[in-house]
Amino acid sequence: MILRYSSASGKEFEQYSNLKTFGNARGQTAAHVLIHPTESIVNFLKGKEKPFAKNSTVTVQNKLYVAITRARYSVAFIVDDKYFARDLWQPPKEDYFFKIL
């Protein structure tokens, strides 16, 4: 399932049949979910102090909650931002497990 905030966003994904808006996905689940975030959601993911506009904070947060909780196994965000290139999760090196045993 690919989720976008509204039908006005994520136009480049309209070719996919499993594209839905955050609101249209309410009540549905999928094994894996890709989320196309708005700028304010990207700022939230970056850890900005006040990522959401004051008048839309609750709405955006509620929609983001709905989007994230559609996944049974995994959620990923589709971002084109160099900030995240350095923060990608990497599995620990093999010798890490031997050190903790």
N, CA, C and O atoms as CSV, one atom per row, in Angstrom:
chain,resi,resn,atom,element,x,y,z
A,1,MET,N,N,0.854,-1.165,0.000
A,1,MET,CA,C,0.000,0.000,0.000
A,1,MET,C,C,0.906,1.236,0.000
A,1,MET,O,O,1.865,1.316,0.767
A,2,ILE,N,N,0.590,2.178,-0.855
A,2,ILE,CA,C,1.300,3.455,-0.912
A,2,ILE,C,C,0.323,4.525,-0.441
A,2,ILE,O,O,-0.784,4.643,-0.966
A,3,LEU,N,N,0.740,5.299,0.547
A,3,LEU,CA,C,-0.148,6.307,1.117
A,3,LEU,C,C,0.398,7.709,0.906
A,3,LEU,O,O,1.603,7.947,0.993
A,4,ARG,N,N,-0.509,8.625,0.628
A,4,ARG,CA,C,-0.162,10.037,0.491
A,4,ARG,C,C,-1.156,10.844,1.316
A,4,ARG,O,O,-2.262,10.380,1.598
A,5,TYR,N,N,-0.761,12.042,1.699
A,5,TYR,CA,C,-1.588,12.869,2.572
A,5,TYR,C,C,-2.945,13.179,1.948
A,5,TYR,O,O,-3.983,13.035,2.594
A,6,SER,N,N,-2.928,13.603,0.692
A,6,SER,CA,C,-4.178,13.938,0.002
A,6,SER,C,C,-4.029,13.629,-1.482
A,6,SER,O,O,-2.938,13.309,-1.952
A,7,SER,N,N,-5.121,13.727,-2.207
A,7,SER,CA,C,-5.064,13.450,-3.647
A,7,SER,C,C,-4.274,14.511,-4.401
A,7,SER,O,O,-3.919,14.306,-5.562
A,8,ALA,N,N,-3.995,15.642,-3.759
A,8,ALA,CA,C,-3.190,16.694,-4.385
A,8,ALA,C,C,-1.693,16.418,-4.253
A,8,ALA,O,O,-0.889,17.049,-4.941
A,9,SER,N,N,-1.309,15.492,-3.386
A,9,SER,CA,C,0.111,15.186,-3.190
A,9,SER,C,C,0.447,13.826,-3.793
A,9,SER,O,O,-0.443,13.022,-4.071
A,10,GLY,N,N,1.727,13.581,-3.990
A,10,GLY,CA,C,2.167,12.287,-4.492
A,10,GLY,C,C,1.636,11.928,-5.859
A,10,GLY,O,O,1.360,10.761,-6.134
A,11,LYS,N,N,1.488,12.922,-6.722
A,11,LYS,CA,C,0.944,12.681,-8.072
A,11,LYS,C,C,1.786,11.678,-8.867
A,11,LYS,O,O,1.261,10.963,-9.721
A,12,GLU,N,N,3.087,11.627,-8.585
A,12,GLU,CA,C,3.965,10.732,-9.342
A,12,GLU,C,C,3.692,9.252,-9.064
A,12,GLU,O,O,4.237,8.383,-9.745
A,13,PHE,N,N,2.858,8.964,-8.074
A,13,PHE,CA,C,2.546,7.573,-7.736
A,13,PHE,C,C,1.173,7.128,-8.238
A,13,PHE,O,O,0.735,6.022,-7.922
A,14,GLU,N,N,0.497,7.959,-9.005
A,14,GLU,CA,C,-0.862,7.647,-9.453
A,14,GLU,C,C,-0.941,6.440,-10.381
A,14,GLU,O,O,-2.029,5.915,-10.617
A,15,GLN,N,N,0.178,5.998,-10.902
A,15,GLN,CA,C,0.183,4.820,-11.771
A,15,GLN,C,C,-0.021,3.520,-10.986
A,15,GLN,O,O,-0.298,2.478,-11.579
A,16,TYR,N,N,0.114,3.576,-9.672
A,16,TYR,CA,C,0.006,2.365,-8.857
A,16,TYR,C,C,-1.416,2.173,-8.348
A,16,TYR,O,O,-2.033,3.106,-7.835
A,17,SER,N,N,-1.925,0.969,-8.492
A,17,SER,CA,C,-3.312,0.685,-8.106
A,17,SER,C,C,-3.514,0.659,-6.596
A,17,SER,O,O,-4.642,0.783,-6.120
A,18,ASN,N,N,-2.439,0.501,-5.843
A,18,ASN,CA,C,-2.569,0.435,-4.391
A,18,ASN,C,C,-2.297,1.782,-3.711
A,18,ASN,O,O,-1.989,1.824,-2.520
A,19,LEU,N,N,-2.410,2.872,-4.458
A,19,LEU,CA,C,-2.221,4.222,-3.924
A,19,LEU,C,C,-3.510,4.693,-3.263
A,19,LEU,O,O,-4.589,4.610,-3.849
A,20,LYS,N,N,-3.382,5.184,-2.044
A,20,LYS,CA,C,-4.535,5.696,-1.303
A,20,LYS,C,C,-4.120,6.947,-0.537
A,20,LYS,O,O,-2.934,7.184,-0.309
A,21,THR,N,N,-5.102,7.735,-0.147
A,21,THR,CA,C,-4.813,8.856,0.751
A,21,THR,C,C,-4.831,8.325,2.179
A,21,THR,O,O,-5.360,7.245,2.442
A,22,PHE,N,N,-4.249,9.092,3.101
A,22,PHE,CA,C,-4.238,8.680,4.503
A,22,PHE,C,C,-5.660,8.388,4.974
A,22,PHE,O,O,-5.910,7.374,5.626
A,23,GLY,N,N,-6.587,9.280,4.642
A,23,GLY,CA,C,-7.973,9.126,5.080
A,23,GLY,C,C,-8.676,7.934,4.460
A,23,GLY,O,O,-9.431,7.238,5.139
A,24,ASN,N,N,-8.439,7.690,3.179
A,24,ASN,CA,C,-9.082,6.555,2.499
A,24,ASN,C,C,-8.570,5.208,2.988
A,24,ASN,O,O,-9.224,4.183,2.795
A,25,ALA,N,N,-7.407,5.208,3.618
A,25,ALA,CA,C,-6.820,3.958,4.098
A,25,ALA,C,C,-7.341,3.571,5.478
A,25,ALA,O,O,-7.068,2.470,5.957
A,26,ARG,N,N,-8.077,4.455,6.112
A,26,ARG,CA,C,-8.586,4.168,7.458
A,26,ARG,C,C,-9.365,2.857,7.452
A,26,ARG,O,O,-10.229,2.640,6.602
A,27,GLY,N,N,-9.049,1.985,8.411
A,27,GLY,CA,C,-9.725,0.697,8.523
A,27,GLY,C,C,-9.106,-0.413,7.699
A,27,GLY,O,O,-9.502,-1.570,7.839
A,28,GLN,N,N,-8.144,-0.097,6.843
A,28,GLN,CA,C,-7.493,-1.104,6.003
A,28,GLN,C,C,-6.103,-1.408,6.546
A,28,GLN,O,O,-5.518,-0.599,7.266
A,29,THR,N,N,-5.583,-2.572,6.200
A,29,THR,CA,C,-4.214,-2.915,6.575
A,29,THR,C,C,-3.495,-3.520,5.377
A,29,THR,O,O,-4.116,-3.997,4.427
A,30,ALA,N,N,-2.181,-3.486,5.450
A,30,ALA,CA,C,-1.332,-4.105,4.433
A,30,ALA,C,C,-0.078,-4.604,5.136
A,30,ALA,O,O,0.295,-4.089,6.190
A,31,ALA,N,N,0.555,-5.584,4.568
A,31,ALA,CA,C,1.780,-6.111,5.167
A,31,ALA,C,C,2.853,-5.031,5.236
A,31,ALA,O,O,3.534,-4.888,6.251
A,32,HIS,N,N,3.001,-4.277,4.160
A,32,HIS,CA,C,4.036,-3.250,4.079
A,32,HIS,C,C,3.407,-1.969,3.543
A,32,HIS,O,O,2.567,-2.003,2.644
A,33,VAL,N,N,3.824,-0.848,4.104
A,33,VAL,CA,C,3.259,0.441,3.707
A,33,VAL,C,C,4.379,1.417,3.372
A,33,VAL,O,O,5.347,1.553,4.121
A,34,LEU,N,N,4.235,2.091,2.238
A,34,LEU,CA,C,5.109,3.197,1.857
A,34,LEU,C,C,4.323,4.484,2.062
A,34,LEU,O,O,3.173,4.589,1.635
A,35,ILE,N,N,4.942,5.460,2.714
A,35,ILE,CA,C,4.272,6.727,2.984
A,35,ILE,C,C,5.001,7.850,2.263
A,35,ILE,O,O,6.205,8.036,2.434
A,36,HIS,N,N,4.260,8.591,1.460
A,36,HIS,CA,C,4.789,9.801,0.824
A,36,HIS,C,C,4.425,10.961,1.751
A,36,HIS,O,O,3.275,11.399,1.765
A,37,PRO,N,N,5.394,11.466,2.528
A,37,PRO,CA,C,5.081,12.469,3.540
A,37,PRO,C,C,4.999,13.885,2.990
A,37,PRO,O,O,5.575,14.203,1.950
A,38,THR,N,N,4.271,14.726,3.713
A,38,THR,CA,C,4.247,16.156,3.417
A,38,THR,C,C,5.529,16.772,3.967
A,38,THR,O,O,6.296,16.105,4.662
A,39,GLU,N,N,5.755,18.031,3.656
A,39,GLU,CA,C,6.948,18.715,4.159
A,39,GLU,C,C,6.955,18.752,5.687
A,39,GLU,O,O,8.007,18.583,6.303
A,40,SER,N,N,5.805,18.970,6.297
A,40,SER,CA,C,5.765,19.019,7.764
A,40,SER,C,C,6.064,17.649,8.377
A,40,SER,O,O,6.678,17.576,9.442
A,41,ILE,N,N,5.648,16.581,7.733
A,41,ILE,CA,C,5.961,15.241,8.239
A,41,ILE,C,C,7.451,14.962,8.086
A,41,ILE,O,O,8.057,14.351,8.966
A,42,VAL,N,N,8.047,15.398,6.989
A,42,VAL,CA,C,9.496,15.253,6.815
A,42,VAL,C,C,10.221,16.020,7.916
A,42,VAL,O,O,11.192,15.518,8.482
A,43,ASN,N,N,9.761,17.223,8.225
A,43,ASN,CA,C,10.373,17.995,9.315
A,43,ASN,C,C,10.221,17.283,10.654
A,43,ASN,O,O,11.130,17.325,11.483
A,44,PHE,N,N,9.090,16.636,10.870
A,44,PHE,CA,C,8.882,15.838,12.080
A,44,PHE,C,C,9.891,14.689,12.139
A,44,PHE,O,O,10.489,14.437,13.185
A,45,LEU,N,N,10.078,13.996,11.014
A,45,LEU,CA,C,11.032,12.891,10.962
A,45,LEU,C,C,12.461,13.365,11.204
A,45,LEU,O,O,13.292,12.618,11.720
A,46,LYS,N,N,12.737,14.601,10.832
A,46,LYS,CA,C,14.058,15.187,11.066
A,46,LYS,C,C,14.250,15.610,12.518
A,46,LYS,O,O,15.366,15.928,12.930
A,47,GLY,N,N,13.172,15.616,13.293
A,47,GLY,CA,C,13.270,16.007,14.695
A,47,GLY,C,C,13.174,17.497,14.932
A,47,GLY,O,O,13.598,17.986,15.979
A,48,LYS,N,N,12.623,18.228,13.975
A,48,LYS,CA,C,12.469,19.679,14.140
A,48,LYS,C,C,11.590,19.959,15.354
A,48,LYS,O,O,10.691,19.181,15.675
A,49,GLU,N,N,11.859,21.078,16.026
A,49,GLU,CA,C,11.142,21.406,17.258
A,49,GLU,C,C,9.649,21.621,17.036
A,49,GLU,O,O,8.840,21.101,17.804
A,50,LYS,N,N,9.268,22.366,16.017
A,50,LYS,CA,C,7.852,22.621,15.721
A,50,LYS,C,C,7.598,22.325,14.243
A,50,LYS,O,O,7.521,23.245,13.429
A,51,PRO,N,N,7.471,21.059,13.901
A,51,PRO,CA,C,7.361,20.690,12.487
A,51,PRO,C,C,6.008,20.989,11.850
A,51,PRO,O,O,5.918,21.145,10.633
A,52,PHE,N,N,4.959,21.069,12.660
A,52,PHE,CA,C,3.615,21.231,12.115
A,52,PHE,C,C,3.127,22.662,12.289
A,52,PHE,O,O,3.428,23.314,13.288
A,53,ALA,N,N,2.367,23.144,11.303
A,53,ALA,CA,C,1.761,24.472,11.407
A,53,ALA,C,C,0.803,24.469,12.592
A,53,ALA,O,O,0.123,23.476,12.851
A,54,LYS,N,N,0.756,25.572,13.297
A,54,LYS,CA,C,-0.035,25.649,14.528
A,54,LYS,C,C,-1.501,25.274,14.318
A,54,LYS,O,O,-2.095,24.611,15.168
A,55,ASN,N,N,-2.079,25.685,13.215
A,55,ASN,CA,C,-3.504,25.436,12.988
A,55,ASN,C,C,-3.813,24.037,12.456
A,55,ASN,O,O,-4.984,23.664,12.375
A,56,SER,N,N,-2.800,23.255,12.094
A,56,SER,CA,C,-3.073,21.929,11.524
A,56,SER,C,C,-2.403,20.798,12.293
A,56,SER,O,O,-2.403,19.655,11.835
A,57,THR,N,N,-1.838,21.099,13.447
A,57,THR,CA,C,-1.069,20.108,14.194
A,57,THR,C,C,-1.837,18.821,14.447
A,57,THR,O,O,-1.351,17.741,14.111
A,58,VAL,N,N,-3.018,18.912,15.028
A,58,VAL,CA,C,-3.775,17.715,15.393
A,58,VAL,C,C,-4.198,16.934,14.154
A,58,VAL,O,O,-4.101,15.707,14.137
A,59,THR,N,N,-4.661,17.621,13.127
A,59,THR,CA,C,-5.106,16.946,11.904
A,59,THR,C,C,-3.969,16.167,11.257
A,59,THR,O,O,-4.132,14.995,10.917
A,60,VAL,N,N,-2.830,16.805,11.087
A,60,VAL,CA,C,-1.689,16.145,10.443
A,60,VAL,C,C,-1.210,14.972,11.288
A,60,VAL,O,O,-0.930,13.898,10.755
A,61,GLN,N,N,-1.116,15.167,12.583
A,61,GLN,CA,C,-0.655,14.084,13.458
A,61,GLN,C,C,-1.627,12.905,13.445
A,61,GLN,O,O,-1.198,11.752,13.427
A,62,ASN,N,N,-2.912,13.179,13.453
A,62,ASN,CA,C,-3.903,12.101,13.405
A,62,ASN,C,C,-3.822,11.330,12.091
A,62,ASN,O,O,-3.889,10.101,12.082
A,63,LYS,N,N,-3.676,12.054,10.984
A,63,LYS,CA,C,-3.573,11.389,9.681
A,63,LYS,C,C,-2.288,10.568,9.588
A,63,LYS,O,O,-2.285,9.474,9.022
A,64,LEU,N,N,-1.201,11.094,10.144
A,64,LEU,CA,C,0.057,10.349,10.145
A,64,LEU,C,C,-0.089,9.073,10.975
A,64,LEU,O,O,0.405,8.017,10.579
A,65,TYR,N,N,-0.756,9.164,12.105
A,65,TYR,CA,C,-1.009,7.984,12.938
A,65,TYR,C,C,-1.785,6.925,12.147
A,65,TYR,O,O,-1.437,5.744,12.175
A,66,VAL,N,N,-2.828,7.351,11.449
A,66,VAL,CA,C,-3.620,6.423,10.634
A,66,VAL,C,C,-2.723,5.764,9.587
A,66,VAL,O,O,-2.786,4.550,9.391
A,67,ALA,N,N,-1.889,6.558,8.918
A,67,ALA,CA,C,-1.014,6.019,7.868
A,67,ALA,C,C,-0.040,4.982,8.424
A,67,ALA,O,O,0.119,3.904,7.850
A,68,ILE,N,N,0.602,5.308,9.530
A,68,ILE,CA,C,1.606,4.403,10.098
A,68,ILE,C,C,0.977,3.109,10.594
A,68,ILE,O,O,1.564,2.036,10.453
A,69,THR,N,N,-0.199,3.204,11.167
A,69,THR,CA,C,-0.817,2.011,11.762
A,69,THR,C,C,-1.541,1.124,10.746
A,69,THR,O,O,-2.187,0.153,11.141
A,70,ARG,N,N,-1.450,1.430,9.458
A,70,ARG,CA,C,-2.026,0.544,8.439
A,70,ARG,C,C,-1.142,-0.671,8.210
A,70,ARG,O,O,-1.617,-1.688,7.706
A,71,ALA,N,N,0.129,-0.588,8.567
A,71,ALA,CA,C,1.089,-1.660,8.273
A,71,ALA,C,C,1.070,-2.748,9.338
A,71,ALA,O,O,1.025,-2.467,10.536
A,72,ARG,N,N,1.106,-3.990,8.879
A,72,ARG,CA,C,1.239,-5.111,9.813
A,72,ARG,C,C,2.701,-5.384,10.133
A,72,ARG,O,O,3.023,-5.768,11.257
A,73,TYR,N,N,3.602,-5.191,9.152
A,73,TYR,CA,C,4.997,-5.556,9.361
A,73,TYR,C,C,5.983,-4.408,9.224
A,73,TYR,O,O,6.879,-4.271,10.057
A,74,SER,N,N,5.845,-3.580,8.196
A,74,SER,CA,C,6.852,-2.533,8.010
A,74,SER,C,C,6.259,-1.270,7.399
A,74,SER,O,O,5.279,-1.301,6.655
A,75,VAL,N,N,6.901,-0.157,7.750
A,75,VAL,CA,C,6.542,1.162,7.223
A,75,VAL,C,C,7.821,1.803,6.715
A,75,VAL,O,O,8.864,1.717,7.362
A,76,ALA,N,N,7.742,2.443,5.561
A,76,ALA,CA,C,8.881,3.197,5.034
A,76,ALA,C,C,8.361,4.520,4.493
A,76,ALA,O,O,7.236,4.607,3.999
A,77,PHE,N,N,9.189,5.538,4.592
A,77,PHE,CA,C,8.835,6.860,4.088
A,77,PHE,C,C,9.605,7.117,2.802
A,77,PHE,O,O,10.805,6.853,2.726
A,78,ILE,N,N,8.915,7.630,1.796
A,78,ILE,CA,C,9.524,7.962,0.515
A,78,ILE,C,C,10.000,9.406,0.608
A,78,ILE,O,O,9.193,10.335,0.567
A,79,VAL,N,N,11.303,9.590,0.733
A,79,VAL,CA,C,11.841,10.946,0.863
A,79,VAL,C,C,13.007,11.139,-0.095
A,79,VAL,O,O,13.789,10.223,-0.351
A,80,ASP,N,N,13.098,12.338,-0.607
A,80,ASP,CA,C,14.215,12.717,-1.463
A,80,ASP,C,C,14.921,13.869,-0.758
A,80,ASP,O,O,14.809,15.028,-1.159
A,81,ASP,N,N,15.643,13.528,0.287
A,81,ASP,CA,C,16.267,14.541,1.132
A,81,ASP,C,C,17.610,13.992,1.605
A,81,ASP,O,O,17.662,12.919,2.206
A,82,LYS,N,N,18.672,14.702,1.345
A,82,LYS,CA,C,20.008,14.227,1.696
A,82,LYS,C,C,20.190,14.046,3.200
A,82,LYS,O,O,21.083,13.318,3.634
A,83,TYR,N,N,19.362,14.694,3.985
A,83,TYR,CA,C,19.445,14.567,5.441
A,83,TYR,C,C,19.351,13.097,5.861
A,83,TYR,O,O,20.057,12.665,6.771
A,84,PHE,N,N,18.501,12.350,5.213
A,84,PHE,CA,C,18.262,10.972,5.616
A,84,PHE,C,C,19.296,9.987,5.083
A,84,PHE,O,O,19.339,8.845,5.540
A,85,ALA,N,N,20.109,10.387,4.151
A,85,ALA,CA,C,21.117,9.483,3.591
A,85,ALA,C,C,22.103,9.028,4.661
A,85,ALA,O,O,22.622,7.914,4.593
A,86,ARG,N,N,22.357,9.866,5.629
A,86,ARG,CA,C,23.318,9.510,6.676
A,86,ARG,C,C,22.683,8.738,7.822
A,86,ARG,O,O,23.393,8.138,8.629
A,87,ASP,N,N,21.369,8.743,7.905
A,87,ASP,CA,C,20.690,8.120,9.033
A,87,ASP,C,C,20.043,6.783,8.702
A,87,ASP,O,O,19.194,6.310,9.458
A,88,LEU,N,N,20.418,6.179,7.614
A,88,LEU,CA,C,19.835,4.891,7.274
A,88,LEU,C,C,20.301,3.828,8.261
A,88,LEU,O,O,21.473,3.787,8.635
A,89,TRP,N,N,19.385,2.982,8.676
A,89,TRP,CA,C,19.727,1.917,9.609
A,89,TRP,C,C,20.601,0.894,8.914
A,89,TRP,O,O,20.354,0.516,7.769
A,90,GLN,N,N,21.600,0.463,9.607
A,90,GLN,CA,C,22.487,-0.580,9.106
A,90,GLN,C,C,22.533,-1.692,10.147
A,90,GLN,O,O,22.612,-1.403,11.341
A,91,PRO,N,N,22.486,-2.931,9.735
A,91,PRO,CA,C,22.591,-4.003,10.729
A,91,PRO,C,C,23.971,-3.980,11.368
A,91,PRO,O,O,24.947,-3.606,10.718
A,92,PRO,N,N,24.065,-4.375,12.632
A,92,PRO,CA,C,25.379,-4.388,13.279
A,92,PRO,C,C,26.304,-5.396,12.614
A,92,PRO,O,O,25.859,-6.371,12.009
A,93,LYS,N,N,27.581,-5.141,12.738
A,93,LYS,CA,C,28.561,-6.065,12.179
A,93,LYS,C,C,28.487,-7.382,12.936
A,93,LYS,O,O,28.076,-7.422,14.095
A,94,GLU,N,N,28.883,-8.442,12.278
A,94,GLU,CA,C,28.771,-9.777,12.856
A,94,GLU,C,C,29.443,-9.889,14.214
A,94,GLU,O,O,28.900,-10.525,15.118
A,95,ASP,N,N,30.610,-9.284,14.375
A,95,ASP,CA,C,31.333,-9.414,15.641
A,95,ASP,C,C,30.611,-8.724,16.799
A,95,ASP,O,O,30.929,-8.991,17.958
A,96,TYR,N,N,29.662,-7.857,16.520
A,96,TYR,CA,C,28.887,-7.185,17.566
A,96,TYR,C,C,28.161,-8.215,18.428
A,96,TYR,O,O,28.128,-8.088,19.652
A,97,PHE,N,N,27.585,-9.222,17.803
A,97,PHE,CA,C,26.828,-10.227,18.537
A,97,PHE,C,C,27.722,-11.059,19.448
A,97,PHE,O,O,27.290,-11.489,20.518
A,98,PHE,N,N,28.953,-11.286,19.036
A,98,PHE,CA,C,29.864,-12.065,19.873
A,98,PHE,C,C,30.306,-11.269,21.089
A,98,PHE,O,O,30.597,-11.858,22.130
A,99,LYS,N,N,30.362,-9.962,20.987
A,99,LYS,CA,C,30.768,-9.121,22.114
A,99,LYS,C,C,29.711,-9.088,23.202
A,99,LYS,O,O,30.043,-8.967,24.381
A,100,ILE,N,N,28.442,-9.195,22.826
A,100,ILE,CA,C,27.396,-9.102,23.838
A,100,ILE,C,C,27.058,-10.459,24.461
A,100,ILE,O,O,26.319,-10.512,25.444
A,101,LEU,N,N,27.580,-11.541,23.915
A,101,LEU,CA,C,27.284,-12.872,24.468
A,101,LEU,C,C,28.108,-13.172,25.662
A,101,LEU,O,O,27.981,-14.249,26.244
